Amino acid sequence: MTPDVKVLAVLYCYPPMLVPAAVCYAKLMLGLRRNGADVEIVTIAPDSFVSPGGPLYLDHALAAVVQDEATQHVIWSPEGSLWVRAAKLLDPSRRLTYRWLEPKKREWTYSALRYLRRKDLSRYDVLLTCSQPHANHLLGLELKKRTGLPWIAYFSDPWTENPYAGFRSKRVRAYNRALENRVLSEADLVLFTCEEMRELVARNHPALDAERSGLLPHAFVPDWYAPDPESRATRAQGEVRILQTGSFYGLRTPLPLIAALQRVASKLPLEGHLRIDSYGGMDDKYREQIGREGLAGILGVHGFVSYLKALSMMKEHDALLLIDAPLTTTAESVFLPSKLIDYLGSSTPIVAVTPDHGATARVVREVGGVVCPLERPGELDDFLLRVVRGGTIHTHPRADEVARYDYREVGRSLLAMMERCTRRAG
């Protein structure tokens, strides 16, 4: 592909928004730029974003790092407007409004489409739409029809096959499924973060054929793990320090860790020997439970920190902890958490409390980390007992396995797929 290939990327989320999708897209755009692409992105104005899970945190330090890496088309979304709020309040089941408000965040696509219709899109070589939200792909459908540009649809989460997603009715789910099938049918290339997700979607959607699908994992940026002198971890003599970053929500809770610490603390003293710090969002009921159980001196709960500070802290700890949600309707986990890839970039040993089968367990085992299956809680107990008694945590992630997630390699892979995509499109 020519070095000056022009990419129009529909992202919705982007820094300074401190949400996982924004961070993932920032690294992906950086990878494209480092491989010679000319990238322009379409994103929401942060002030118009309505967060479903509480206040939106802004990370201006991360924005300063990436702000010059791509031209940004910042679009005001009507999702907080009176008419949208009224429509959602008056029709909570989407019985009448599903064609205008589904999938989630669809209201933003109307503003984005009006904006893009006024632009000369003929100067772009390829169109990239990323989810979350899945509504972004509806812009891909419209722009593909209007311009004929080669279109790549990138899924970081399943759409209607997401085992943790709830739809307001069977009609709403069927409508989402019909839109998803259109995307899978009309996109020139459909990408997923892991093979497990691609297989799940392919089994349930005949519209997706193997020749038009591929894999593109999340990425990390090695240069972003610079030490922060103000956040050096302090520890007692011989104390093992473990870090967990990211919010708990839905079925992903700290309960497996709390329960394991309760069981281990009944067998031997932990304070002064083990310290686990969690940074991000956590429901107050879990904070209160940690206090009631006398675990506050072992499990520290903190608020959000900037993304770059979180990366620096990863290098200061003995191990990094990841806790996934349990399985519900699938036989394996089809999610590759972006946090896991950030962990890999730090070269710090990793322990994952996750379903025994799935993307997280596979990747952690490939790099030489520790998997404590959610189905066998005693294995987390054994791990904690071993490290408190002075045993080794585990080896550092294997450099050869980690290298495939470097943002330059991921960007190179995406550009190569863009080249094949545009060649097929003629």
Solvent accessible surface area in square Angstrom, and as a share of the most:
residue,aa,sasa,rsa
1,M,72,0.32
2,T,89,0.52
3,P,105,0.66
4,D,94,0.49
5,V,3,0.02
6,K,66,0.28
7,V,0,0.00
8,L,1,0.01
9,A,0,0.00
10,V,0,0.00
11,L,0,0.00
12,Y,4,0.01
13,C,9,0.06
14,Y,4,0.02
15,P,6,0.04
16,P,28,0.18
17,M,0,0.00
18,L,33,0.16
19,V,34,0.20
20,P,100,0.63
21,A,21,0.16
22,A,0,0.00
23,V,10,0.05
24,C,17,0.10
25,Y,4,0.02
26,A,1,0.00
27,K,2,0.01
28,L,10,0.05
29,M,0,0.00
30,L,7,0.03
31,G,1,0.01
32,L,0,0.00
33,R,82,0.30
34,R,127,0.46
35,N,42,0.22
36,G,31,0.30
37,A,7,0.05
38,D,46,0.24
39,V,0,0.00
40,E,17,0.08
41,I,0,0.00
42,V,0,0.00
43,T,4,0.02
44,I,2,0.01
45,A,14,0.11
46,P,32,0.20
47,D,119,0.62
48,S,7,0.04
49,F,30,0.13
50,V,70,0.40
51,S,36,0.23
52,P,127,0.80
53,G,75,0.72
54,G,39,0.37
55,P,104,0.65
56,L,47,0.23
57,Y,95,0.36
58,L,78,0.39
59,D,5,0.03
60,H,121,0.54
61,A,53,0.41
62,L,0,0.00
63,A,15,0.12
64,A,64,0.49
65,V,62,0.36
66,V,2,0.01
67,Q,102,0.45
68,D,119,0.62
69,E,24,0.11
70,A,10,0.08
71,T,75,0.43
72,Q,61,0.27
73,H,22,0.10
74,V,81,0.46
75,I,10,0.05
76,W,158,0.55
77,S,1,0.01
78,P,22,0.14
79,E,5,0.02
80,G,32,0.31
81,S,35,0.23
82,L,131,0.65
83,W,132,0.46
84,V,0,0.00
85,R,134,0.49
86,A,35,0.27
87,A,21,0.17
88,K,64,0.27
89,L,142,0.71
90,L,147,0.73
91,D,16,0.08
92,P,79,0.50
93,S,52,0.33
94,R,16,0.06
95,R,154,0.56
96,L,113,0.56
97,T,27,0.15
98,Y,24,0.09
99,R,132,0.48
100,W,144,0.51
101,L,5,0.02
102,E,11,0.05
103,P,6,0.04
104,K,139,0.59
105,K,34,0.14
106,R,40,0.15
107,E,0,0.00
108,W,0,0.00
109,T,8,0.04
110,Y,62,0.23
111,S,13,0.09
112,A,0,0.00
113,L,24,0.12
114,R,134,0.49
115,Y,46,0.18
116,L,2,0.01
117,R,135,0.49
118,R,177,0.64
119,K,74,0.31
120,D,91,0.47
121,L,5,0.03
122,S,94,0.60
123,R,106,0.39
124,Y,9,0.03
125,D,64,0.33
126,V,0,0.00
127,L,0,0.00
128,L,0,0.00
129,T,0,0.00
130,C,0,0.00
131,S,0,0.00
132,Q,62,0.28
133,P,10,0.06
134,H,17,0.07
135,A,0,0.00
136,N,0,0.00
137,H,0,0.00
138,L,14,0.07
139,L,2,0.01
140,G,0,0.00
141,L,5,0.03
142,E,58,0.26
143,L,1,0.01
144,K,43,0.18
145,K,147,0.62
146,R,116,0.42
147,T,47,0.27
148,G,49,0.47
149,L,19,0.10
150,P,17,0.11
151,W,0,0.00
152,I,0,0.00
153,A,0,0.00
154,Y,8,0.03
155,F,2,0.01
156,S,20,0.13
157,D,34,0.18
158,P,1,0.01
159,W,7,0.02
160,T,4,0.02
161,E,25,0.11
162,N,24,0.12
163,P,25,0.16
164,Y,82,0.31
165,A,46,0.35
166,G,60,0.58
167,F,57,0.24
168,R,120,0.44
169,S,47,0.30
170,K,185,0.78
171,R,140,0.51
172,V,1,0.00
173,R,87,0.32
174,A,62,0.48
175,Y,32,0.12
176,N,1,0.01
177,R,68,0.25
178,A,55,0.42
179,L,13,0.07
180,E,1,0.01
181,N,46,0.24
182,R,106,0.39
183,V,0,0.00
184,L,0,0.00
185,S,58,0.37
186,E,76,0.34
187,A,1,0.01
188,D,29,0.15
189,L,10,0.05
190,V,0,0.00
191,L,0,0.00
192,F,1,0.00
193,T,3,0.02
194,C,4,0.03
195,E,54,0.24
196,E,15,0.07
197,M,0,0.00
198,R,55,0.20
199,E,74,0.33
200,L,11,0.06
201,V,2,0.01
202,A,45,0.35
203,R,160,0.58
204,N,52,0.27
205,H,0,0.00
206,P,128,0.81
207,A,31,0.24
208,L,11,0.06
209,D,63,0.33
210,A,90,0.70
211,E,151,0.68
212,R,47,0.17
213,S,14,0.09
214,G,9,0.09
215,L,64,0.32
216,L,0,0.00
217,P,29,0.18
218,H,18,0.08
219,A,6,0.04
220,F,11,0.05
221,V,5,0.03
222,P,48,0.30
223,D,115,0.59
224,W,25,0.09
225,Y,7,0.03
226,A,64,0.50
227,P,102,0.64
228,D,35,0.18
229,P,114,0.72
230,E,161,0.72
231,S,16,0.10
232,R,145,0.53
233,A,29,0.23
234,T,109,0.63
235,R,104,0.38
236,A,49,0.38
237,Q,180,0.80
238,G,64,0.62
239,E,21,0.09
240,V,24,0.14
241,R,29,0.10
242,I,2,0.01
243,L,0,0.00
244,Q,1,0.00
245,T,11,0.07
246,G,30,0.29
247,S,34,0.22
248,F,18,0.08
249,Y,159,0.60
250,G,68,0.65
251,L,93,0.46
252,R,32,0.12
253,T,21,0.12
254,P,1,0.00
255,L,75,0.37
256,P,41,0.26
257,L,4,0.02
258,I,1,0.00
259,A,34,0.27
260,A,0,0.00
261,L,0,0.00
262,Q,60,0.27
263,R,89,0.32
264,V,0,0.00
265,A,41,0.32
266,S,94,0.61
267,K,128,0.54
268,L,34,0.17
269,P,105,0.66
270,L,4,0.02
271,E,109,0.49
272,G,34,0.32
273,H,81,0.36
274,L,0,0.00
275,R,50,0.18
276,I,1,0.00
277,D,4,0.02
278,S,6,0.04
279,Y,39,0.15
280,G,7,0.06
281,G,20,0.19
282,M,18,0.08
283,D,75,0.39
284,D,93,0.48
285,K,116,0.49
286,Y,24,0.09
287,R,89,0.33
288,E,102,0.46
289,Q,38,0.17
290,I,5,0.02
291,G,43,0.41
292,R,172,0.63
293,E,75,0.34
294,G,52,0.50
295,L,4,0.02
296,A,62,0.48
297,G,35,0.34
298,I,7,0.03
299,L,2,0.01
300,G,6,0.06
301,V,36,0.20
302,H,57,0.26
303,G,40,0.39
304,F,83,0.35
305,V,38,0.22
306,S,38,0.24
307,Y,20,0.08
308,L,40,0.20
309,K,69,0.29
310,A,11,0.09
311,L,1,0.01
312,S,2,0.01
313,M,8,0.04
314,M,4,0.02
315,K,103,0.44
316,E,17,0.07
317,H,17,0.07
318,D,47,0.24
319,A,0,0.00
320,L,0,0.00
321,L,4,0.02
322,L,0,0.00
323,I,0,0.00
324,D,18,0.09
325,A,17,0.13
326,P,59,0.37
327,L,56,0.28
328,T,64,0.37
329,T,115,0.67
330,T,27,0.16
331,A,93,0.72
332,E,47,0.21
333,S,12,0.07
334,V,2,0.01
335,F,39,0.16
336,L,7,0.04
337,P,29,0.18
338,S,20,0.13
339,K,31,0.13
340,L,0,0.00
341,I,0,0.00
342,D,10,0.05
343,Y,0,0.00
344,L,0,0.00
345,G,12,0.11
346,S,3,0.02
347,S,56,0.36
348,T,7,0.04
349,P,8,0.05
350,I,1,0.01
351,V,0,0.00
352,A,0,0.00
353,V,4,0.02
354,T,1,0.00
355,P,1,0.01
356,D,20,0.10
357,H,116,0.52
358,G,7,0.07
359,A,0,0.00
360,T,1,0.00
361,A,1,0.01
362,R,82,0.30
363,V,1,0.00
364,V,0,0.00
365,R,117,0.43
366,E,56,0.25
367,V,1,0.01
368,G,18,0.17
369,G,12,0.12
370,V,18,0.10
371,V,19,0.11
372,C,3,0.02
373,P,2,0.02
374,L,35,0.17
375,E,93,0.42
376,R,107,0.39
377,P,74,0.47
378,G,39,0.37
379,E,63,0.28
380,L,6,0.03
381,D,11,0.06
382,D,82,0.43
383,F,3,0.01
384,L,3,0.01
385,L,17,0.08
386,R,98,0.36
387,V,2,0.01
388,V,19,0.11
389,R,165,0.60
390,G,67,0.64
391,G,31,0.30
392,T,107,0.62
393,I,22,0.11
394,H,82,0.36
395,T,87,0.51
396,H,118,0.53
397,P,13,0.08
398,R,121,0.44
399,A,83,0.65
400,D,92,0.48
401,E,29,0.13
402,V,15,0.09
403,A,54,0.42
404,R,110,0.40
405,Y,9,0.04
406,D,19,0.10
407,Y,12,0.05
408,R,104,0.38
409,E,71,0.32
410,V,4,0.02
411,G,0,0.00
412,R,121,0.44
413,S,43,0.28
414,L,0,0.00
415,L,18,0.09
416,A,40,0.31
417,M,15,0.07
418,M,0,0.00
419,E,61,0.27
420,R,108,0.40
421,C,1,0.00
422,T,33,0.19
423,R,153,0.56
424,R,134,0.49
425,A,48,0.37
426,G,102,0.99
